[in-house]
């Protein structure tokens, strides 16, 4: 039977377990939950396995999808990784699932270690959300040394952008056919509806006389908020610029202190997590991404759907691929506050073409991604059952 036969899934009754860290408010976690919901909606048997069943995005998950909680909070990372491996070995050896899908490289590598110690009857698929060669993770040096070992235990690798795929092939020197690019499932009607809900934030009032910039994402070193802070200081020499930060993370105390030291505290609002960032995107003057590295930054795709001006560092990987260089936003040099300032001012001179931005965003639709995932899942299951 062909893997694209409409009766393929029903006949095999495929059970899929999607494993990731926890329900944090980041883009990778959000798109993983969205994918799980869509696959479930399309009739697939989905289970979520997480190290810790906490986080704001838990509310986004369809309540009918079961969740396995490994109860491994953040402390004692090495000990928890070992416990995590044991939990995954049990899942893999239990033969309850036909596929294990591990999202994000760090969790996929933990899953690969478990697969090496398992009976190896359950295929493992890795979903890469960041550029591995520059990604900063715990035990980073050791992980780089074991890239080839991890790769041997993945049946397939799904990269969220072509640049991430090429980087993976360079790091692991594996068979090019093993890794495939599937853009994240990001856009559906829900985003367009939510973008029409105007937030109550005082800096987003319609008749404002100042410029409101927006950053959305976890407060981590990867996002390089410090670069945006220094660009904001330069911008405030030219006018009244303000910055809203949507998101939470371990860097918040450091960033609050830096904002105070730069004299920017009154003009930066740490607004926390929002379950509707889209209203903010549609209402702000410009969305900014200042990251050191990415994979396929979901926030840029969401901002396009909201018809928002966009400025991003030209970091590896994703922004150039999403924005098609400068066609749908402004790309600037990394780690250069003056270049970021100039890019923001250039973006503000242009009126966003909302229709063109929204059309481009549909290249990253939830339905399109789900169909492509189904194809890879079906091929993998077909091979494993031969």
C-alpha positions in Angstrom: 0.0 0.0 0.0 1.3 3.5 -0.9 2.1 5.8 2.0 -0.1 8.5 0.6 -3.1 6.2 0.3 -6.0 7.8 2.3 -6.5 4.5 4.2 -2.9 4.1 5.2 -3.1 5.6 8.6 -6.4 4.0 9.5 -5.2 0.5 8.5 -2.0 0.7 10.5 -3.6 2.6 13.5 -0.3 4.4 14.0 0.4 5.8 17.5 2.7 8.8 17.7 4.5 10.1 20.9 5.8 13.6 20.6 8.5 14.3 23.2 9.8 17.8 24.2 10.9 19.7 27.3 7.9 21.4 28.7 5.1 23.9 27.8 7.3 27.0 27.8 6.2 30.1 26.0 8.8 29.8 23.2 8.2 29.5 19.5 9.5 26.0 19.2 7.2 24.8 22.0 4.2 26.7 20.5 4.6 25.2 17.1 5.1 21.7 18.6 1.8 22.0 20.4 0.1 23.4 17.3 1.4 20.4 15.3 0.1 18.0 17.9 -3.3 19.6 17.8 -3.5 19.5 14.1 -2.4 15.9 13.8 -5.0 15.0 16.4 -7.7 16.9 14.5 -6.8 15.0 11.4 -7.5 11.8 13.1 -4.1 10.6 14.3 -3.4 8.9 17.7 -1.2 11.5 19.5 0.4 11.4 22.9 2.6 14.2 24.4 5.6 13.3 26.6 7.3 16.1 28.5 10.0 16.3 31.1 7.9 18.6 33.2 4.2 19.2 32.7 4.2 22.9 33.4 4.2 26.1 31.4 1.8 28.6 29.8 1.4 26.8 26.6 -0.3 23.8 28.3 -3.5 25.8 27.9 -3.1 25.7 24.1 -3.0 21.9 23.9 -6.2 20.1 23.0 -7.3 18.6 26.4 -8.2 15.3 24.7 -4.5 14.7 23.9 -2.9 12.6 26.8 0.2 13.9 28.4 3.0 11.8 30.0 4.7 13.8 32.8 8.2 12.6 33.6 8.3 15.0 36.6 11.8 16.3 35.9 12.1 20.0 36.9 15.0 22.2 35.9 17.4 21.6 38.8 20.1 18.9 38.6 20.3 18.8 34.8 22.8 15.8 34.5 20.7 13.7 37.0 17.5 14.6 35.2 19.0 13.7 31.8 19.8 10.3 33.1 16.3 9.9 34.6 14.9 11.2 31.3 16.8 8.5 29.3 15.4 5.8 31.6 11.8 7.1 31.0 12.3 7.2 27.3 13.8 3.7 27.2 10.7 2.5 28.9 8.5 4.2 26.3 10.6 2.8 23.4 10.7 -0.7 24.7 7.0 -0.8 25.6 6.0 -1.1 22.0 3.0 1.1 22.6 4.1 3.7 20.1 4.9 3.3 16.4 6.9 6.5 16.3 8.7 8.8 18.8 9.1 12.4 17.6 11.7 14.4 19.6 11.4 18.1 19.2 14.4 20.4 19.6 18.0 19.3 19.4 18.7 18.9 23.1 15.7 16.7 23.7 16.3 14.8 20.5 19.9 14.0 21.7 18.6 12.7 25.0 16.1 10.6 23.0 19.0 9.3 20.8 20.9 8.2 23.9 17.8 6.4 25.1 17.3 4.8 21.7 20.9 3.4 21.8 20.1 1.6 25.0 16.6 0.5 24.0 15.5 -2.5 22.0 15.5 -0.2 18.9 12.1 -1.3 17.7 10.5 2.2 17.8 11.7 4.6 15.1 13.0 8.0 16.3 12.5 11.2 14.4 14.4 14.3 15.3 12.9 17.8 14.7 15.6 20.5 14.7 14.5 24.0 15.6 17.9 25.7 15.8 21.2 25.9 13.9 23.2 23.2 15.6 26.7 24.5 14.9 26.0 27.7 16.9 23.3 26.6 19.3 24.2 27.1 23.0 23.1 24.1 25.1 24.1 22.5 28.4 27.1 20.1 28.0 27.6 21.8 24.6 31.2 20.6 23.9 30.3 17.0 24.7 27.2 17.1 22.5 29.2 18.4 19.5 31.6 15.4 20.0 28.6 13.0 19.8 26.8 14.5 16.8 27.5 11.4 14.6 26.4 9.1 17.4 23.1 10.9 17.8 22.5 10.9 14.0 22.9 7.1 13.8 19.8 6.7 16.0 17.5 9.0 14.1 15.4 7.3 11.4 14.7 10.8 9.9 15.6 14.4 10.7 13.2 17.2 10.1 14.7 20.7 9.9 12.5 23.7 10.3 14.4 25.6 7.6 16.7 24.8 4.7 19.6 26.6 6.4 19.1 24.4 9.5 19.1 21.3 7.3 22.3 22.3 5.5 24.0 23.0 8.8 22.9 19.6 10.2 24.4 17.8 7.2 27.6 19.7 7.6 27.8 18.9 11.4 26.9 15.2 11.0 28.1 14.4 7.5 25.2 12.1 7.1 23.2 10.9 4.1 21.5 14.1 2.6 18.3 12.1 2.0 17.9 11.5 5.7 17.2 15.2 6.5 14.3 17.0 5.1 13.0 20.6 5.5 9.5 21.2 6.7 8.6 24.7 7.7 6.9 25.1 11.1 3.1 24.9 11.4 2.4 28.5 12.3 -0.4 30.2 10.5 -4.2 29.4 10.6 -7.4 31.4 10.8 -7.0 31.7 14.6 -4.1 34.1 14.3 -5.9 36.4 11.9 -8.9 36.5 14.3 -6.8 37.2 17.4 -4.8 39.9 15.6 -8.0 41.9 15.4 -8.3 42.0 19.2 -6.5 45.3 20.2 -4.6 44.9 23.5 -5.2 47.2 26.4 -1.5 48.2 26.7 -1.2 52.0 27.2 1.7 52.2 24.8 -0.5 50.8 22.0 -3.2 53.5 22.0 -4.2 54.5 18.5 -3.6 58.2 18.8 -0.1 57.9 20.4 2.6 60.4 19.5 5.6 58.1 20.2 6.9 55.0 18.5 6.3 51.6 20.1 8.6 48.7 19.3 7.9 45.1 20.1 9.9 42.0 20.9 8.2 38.6 21.4 10.0 35.5 22.8 11.7 33.9 25.7 14.1 36.1 27.7 17.2 34.1 27.0 20.8 34.8 26.0 19.9 33.5 22.5 17.6 36.4 21.8 20.3 39.0 22.6 17.9 41.6 24.1 21.0 43.6 25.1 21.6 44.5 21.5 18.0 45.9 21.2 18.5 47.9 24.5 21.6 49.6 23.1 19.8 50.3 19.8 16.9 51.8 21.8 19.3 54.1 23.7 20.5 55.4 20.3 16.9 55.7 19.0 15.9 57.7 22.0 18.4 60.4 20.9 16.2 60.9 17.9 12.8 60.7 19.4 10.3 59.1 21.8 10.8 55.3 21.3 9.5 52.7 23.7 9.9 48.9 23.8 7.5 46.2 24.9 8.9 42.8 25.7 6.5 39.9 25.6 7.9 36.7 27.2 9.4 35.2 30.3 12.7 33.6 31.0 15.8 33.1 33.1 17.5 36.3 31.8 14.8 38.7 33.1 16.6 39.8 36.3 19.7 40.5 34.2 17.8 42.4 31.6 15.9 44.5 34.2 19.2 45.5 35.7 20.7 46.3 32.3 17.7 48.5 31.5 18.2 50.4 34.7 21.9 50.9 34.1 21.3 52.2 30.6 18.7 54.6 31.9 16.0 52.9 29.9 13.8 51.4 32.6 10.9 53.9 32.1 10.8 53.1 28.4 11.0 49.3 28.5 8.0 47.3 29.7 8.5 43.7 30.7 5.0 42.7 29.9 5.4 39.0 30.5 3.8 36.1 28.6 0.7 36.8 26.5 -1.6 34.2 25.1 -2.4 36.6 22.3 0.8 38.3 21.1 -0.9 38.8 17.7 -2.9 41.9 18.8 0.4 43.4 20.0 2.0 42.7 16.6 -0.9 44.2 14.7 -0.9 47.3 16.9 2.9 48.1 17.3 5.0 50.2 15.0 7.6 47.6 14.4 8.6 44.1 15.6 12.2 43.5 16.2 14.3 40.3 16.4 17.9 40.7 17.6 18.9 37.1 18.1 22.4 35.5 18.0 20.9 32.5 16.3 17.6 30.9 15.3 16.2 28.1 13.3 13.0 29.4 11.8 11.9 32.2 14.1 8.1 31.8 14.4 7.7 35.4 15.6 8.7 36.7 12.2 6.1 34.6 10.4 3.4 35.6 12.9 4.3 39.2 12.5 3.9 38.9 8.7 0.4 37.4 9.2 -0.4 40.5 11.4 0.8 42.9 8.7 3.6 44.2 10.9 6.8 46.0 10.0 9.7 43.7 10.7 13.4 44.2 11.5 15.7 41.3 12.2 19.3 40.5 12.6 20.7 38.4 9.7 21.5 35.6 12.1 21.8 31.9 11.3 19.3 30.7 10.5 15.8 31.6 9.3 15.3 35.3 9.1 16.8 35.6 5.6 14.8 32.6 4.4 11.5 33.9 5.9 11.9 37.5 4.7 13.4 36.5 1.3 16.3 38.8 2.1 14.8 42.3 2.4 11.5 41.6 0.5 9.3 41.3 3.5 11.3 43.1 6.2 14.7 44.7 7.0 17.7 42.5 7.7 20.6 44.1 9.6 24.1 43.1 10.7 24.4 41.0 13.9 25.7 42.5 17.2 25.7 46.1 15.8 23.4 48.5 17.7 23.9 51.3 15.1 22.9 49.0 12.2 19.8 47.9 14.2 18.9 51.5 14.9 19.3 52.4 11.2 17.3 49.3 10.2 14.4 50.3 12.5 14.4 53.9 11.2 14.4 52.5 7.6 11.5 50.2 8.3 9.5 53.0 9.9 9.8 55.0 6.6 7.9 52.3 4.8 4.2 51.5 4.9 3.8 47.8 5.3 2.0 45.9 2.5 -0.3 43.9 4.7 -1.8 41.9 1.8 1.7 40.8 0.6 2.9 40.0 4.1 -0.2 37.9 4.9 0.1 36.0 1.6 3.8 35.2 2.3 2.9 34.0 5.8 0.6 31.3 4.3 3.7 29.5 3.1 4.0 28.5 6.7 0.4 27.3 7.2 -0.5 24.7 9.8 -2.3 22.5 7.2 0.6 22.5 4.8 3.1 21.5 7.5 0.8 18.8 8.9 0.5 17.2 5.4 4.3 17.2 5.0 4.8 15.6 8.5 2.3 12.9 7.6 4.3 12.0 4.6 7.5 11.6 6.6 5.7 9.7 9.3 4.1 7.3 6.8 7.4 6.6 5.0 9.1 5.9 8.3 6.4 3.6 9.6 6.2 1.8 6.2 10.0 1.1 6.3 9.9 0.0 10.0 7.1 -2.5 9.3 8.6 -4.1 6.2 
